[in-house]
């Protein structure tokens, strides 16, 4: 009996020591992080993108890759509204691409999926083109509610229309 406990204890001690060497990225969970859809997506995110390995995070439905951090992932955000930002489709998933001004990071968010996935990708460390195909399996778990359209196919909005204010 003692022989079985000793190796198990040694393994547990080694695992704790190893975990102590790995950084934990402090993130905040999104409002809908605890949904079944995010759970289904989270189990499909990759462990690595090439040489960029996944690191620990401390919030539900989040992930990060790289040391220093090159990719930050969050599932459970509100679905984004229609936008004129660039939209790309990769492996059946539409993504809104929003380059951060004065930064190497790009904010990339699913479009037409609820809840939404959002990633911040350091384009100086890894190409978003190397990340998005690996995230398709996760994003496809989120129910599709719409898709990106070309500008000529978009429904125009009358900006001069009177706004109805509740209670007025």
C-alpha positions as CSV (number, residue, x, y, z in Angstrom):
1,X,0.0,0.0,0.0
2,X,2.8,2.4,0.9
3,X,4.5,1.7,-2.4
4,X,1.4,2.9,-4.3
5,X,1.0,6.1,-2.2
6,X,4.6,7.1,-2.5
7,X,4.8,7.3,-6.4
8,X,1.4,9.0,-6.5
9,X,2.6,11.6,-4.0
10,X,5.8,12.1,-5.9
11,X,3.9,12.7,-9.1
12,X,1.6,15.1,-7.4
13,X,4.5,17.1,-6.0
14,X,6.2,17.2,-9.4
15,X,3.0,18.4,-11.1
16,X,2.6,21.2,-8.5
17,X,6.3,22.2,-8.9
18,X,5.9,22.2,-12.7
19,X,2.7,24.3,-12.5
20,X,4.4,26.8,-10.3
21,X,6.9,27.5,-13.1
22,X,4.1,28.2,-15.6
23,X,2.7,31.7,-15.7
24,X,-1.0,32.3,-15.2
25,X,-2.6,35.0,-17.4
26,X,-5.1,37.1,-15.4
27,X,-8.2,37.7,-17.5
28,X,-11.9,38.5,-16.9
29,X,-14.7,36.2,-17.9
30,X,-17.2,37.5,-20.5
31,X,-20.9,38.0,-19.5
32,X,-22.0,34.7,-21.2
33,X,-18.9,32.7,-20.5
34,X,-20.8,30.0,-18.6
35,X,-23.0,29.0,-21.6
36,X,-23.2,25.5,-22.9
37,X,-22.1,26.9,-26.3
38,X,-18.9,28.3,-24.9
39,X,-18.2,25.0,-23.1
40,X,-18.6,23.2,-26.5
41,X,-16.3,25.8,-28.1
42,X,-13.7,25.7,-25.4
43,X,-13.0,22.0,-25.6
44,X,-12.1,22.5,-29.3
45,X,-9.5,25.2,-29.0
46,X,-6.0,24.0,-30.0
47,X,-3.1,23.5,-27.5
48,X,-0.7,25.2,-29.9
49,X,-0.4,27.3,-33.0
50,X,2.9,26.1,-34.5
51,X,5.5,26.8,-31.8
52,X,3.1,29.1,-29.8
53,X,2.0,27.0,-26.9
54,X,-1.1,27.5,-24.7
55,X,-0.6,28.9,-21.2
56,X,-2.9,29.0,-18.2
57,X,-5.6,31.6,-17.6
58,X,-7.6,32.2,-14.5
59,X,-11.1,33.0,-15.9
60,X,-13.8,30.8,-17.4
61,X,-14.0,30.5,-21.2
62,X,-10.6,32.2,-21.7
63,X,-7.3,31.0,-23.1
64,X,-3.9,32.4,-24.0
65,X,-1.0,31.3,-26.1
66,X,2.7,32.3,-26.1
67,X,5.3,33.6,-23.7
68,X,5.1,36.6,-23.9
69,X,1.4,36.4,-24.7
70,X,0.7,36.5,-28.4
71,X,-3.0,35.4,-28.4
72,X,-5.8,36.0,-25.9
73,X,-9.2,34.2,-26.4
74,X,-12.5,34.9,-24.8
75,X,-15.9,33.2,-25.4
76,X,-19.2,34.6,-24.1
77,X,-19.3,38.2,-25.4
78,X,-22.5,39.8,-26.8
79,X,-22.8,39.4,-30.5
80,X,-21.4,42.4,-32.4
81,X,-23.7,44.8,-34.2
82,X,-23.4,45.3,-38.0
83,X,-20.2,47.1,-38.9
84,X,-18.2,48.5,-41.8
85,X,-15.0,46.9,-40.4
86,X,-13.3,44.3,-42.6
87,X,-15.0,40.9,-42.4
88,X,-13.2,37.7,-43.5
89,X,-14.6,34.2,-43.8
90,X,-12.4,31.2,-42.9
91,X,-13.7,27.7,-42.9
92,X,-17.3,28.7,-42.5
93,X,-16.8,31.3,-39.8
94,X,-17.1,35.1,-40.3
95,X,-14.6,37.2,-38.4
96,X,-14.5,41.0,-37.9
97,X,-11.0,42.3,-38.1
98,X,-10.3,45.4,-36.1
99,X,-6.6,46.5,-36.1
100,X,-5.7,48.3,-32.8
101,X,-4.3,51.7,-33.6
102,X,-0.6,52.2,-32.6
103,X,-0.4,48.5,-31.7
104,X,0.7,45.2,-33.2
105,X,-2.5,43.6,-31.8
106,X,-5.6,42.9,-33.8
107,X,-9.0,42.4,-32.3
108,X,-10.8,39.6,-34.1
109,X,-14.4,38.8,-33.2
110,X,-16.8,36.3,-34.6
111,X,-19.7,37.8,-36.5
112,X,-23.1,36.2,-36.7
113,X,-22.4,33.8,-33.8
114,X,-24.0,34.0,-30.4
115,X,-22.4,34.2,-28.0
116,X,-19.3,35.7,-29.7
117,X,-15.7,34.7,-29.5
118,X,-13.1,37.5,-29.4
119,X,-9.3,37.2,-29.8
120,X,-6.5,39.7,-29.5
121,X,-3.6,38.5,-31.7
122,X,-0.1,40.1,-31.7
123,X,0.4,40.2,-35.4
124,X,4.1,40.9,-34.9
125,X,4.4,37.5,-33.1
126,X,2.0,35.3,-35.1
127,X,-0.1,35.8,-38.2
128,X,-3.9,35.9,-37.7
129,X,-4.0,33.7,-40.8
130,X,-2.2,31.0,-38.8
131,X,-4.7,31.3,-35.9
132,X,-8.2,31.6,-37.5
133,X,-8.3,28.2,-39.2
134,X,-7.4,26.5,-35.9
135,X,-10.2,28.3,-34.2
136,X,-12.9,27.4,-36.7
137,X,-13.8,24.1,-34.9
138,X,-14.5,26.1,-31.7
139,X,-16.4,28.9,-33.4
140,X,-18.6,26.5,-35.4
141,X,-20.1,25.3,-32.0
142,X,-21.7,28.7,-31.6
143,X,-25.2,29.1,-33.1
144,X,-25.1,31.1,-36.3
145,X,-27.4,34.1,-36.3
146,X,-26.2,36.0,-39.4
147,X,-23.3,36.4,-41.8
148,X,-21.2,39.2,-43.3
149,X,-22.4,40.7,-46.5
150,X,-20.8,42.9,-49.2
151,X,-21.5,46.6,-48.9
152,X,-23.7,46.5,-52.0
153,X,-25.8,43.8,-50.4
154,X,-26.2,45.6,-47.0
155,X,-29.5,47.0,-45.9
156,X,-29.2,50.8,-45.8
157,X,-30.2,52.6,-42.6
158,X,-32.0,55.9,-42.8
159,X,-29.9,58.1,-40.5
160,X,-32.5,60.9,-40.8
161,X,-35.4,58.8,-39.5
162,X,-37.1,59.9,-36.3
163,X,-36.0,57.9,-33.3
164,X,-38.7,56.5,-31.1
165,X,-37.8,56.9,-27.5
166,X,-39.7,54.7,-25.1
167,X,-42.0,56.6,-22.8
168,X,-42.1,59.8,-25.0
